[in-house]
Amino acid sequence: MQQSVLEQESPRLAVPDRQHFRDAMARLGAAVNLVTSDGEMGRAGFTATAVCSVCDTPPTLLVCLNRSASAHPMVIGNGKLCVNVLAGGQAALAERFGGKTPMSERFLEGRWRSLDNGTPALEGALVSFACRISRVIAEGSHDVLICPVEEIHSQAAPAASLHYYQRRFHRLEAE
């Protein structure tokens, strides 16, 4: 009987050290998002680049959240979130939500509106995805959140987006 790829013994490879891995990941450019939540546990938000589409049927996103992040207990406890994809001119908001700014001060900048599920959507974001959290998977220092999309709001016209590459924000023009 033939073994599946998962059942076959694979050679042991040296595990890269943490800094080498982080330096390599700096070369993986990604869109910048503000992930926001509101509910019984309170209003919270954080900057994330570890966001991606899982599937389109049903529409589902994946969001990674460090368990040591100040937003973690609120986002998980609320059970819902909004992924706000940032436009090219919104780097200051990304820094505000990604740094040590107290949670109570993060939402003082920008214009916010509440979506049907109660999550804060940033006006001027390229697109906002209102989601519920259907599954939480612990992996290393992070939780991987599986998030079915319940509502989408997007800008009418394409606009420049904000990306993070080589530990800096970059504006990527729409064509």
Summary of the structure (lengths in Angstrom):
residues: 175
radius of gyration: 17.6
end to end distance: 53.3
largest distance: 62.9
contacts: 495
relative contact order: 0.20
helix: 15%
strand: 42%
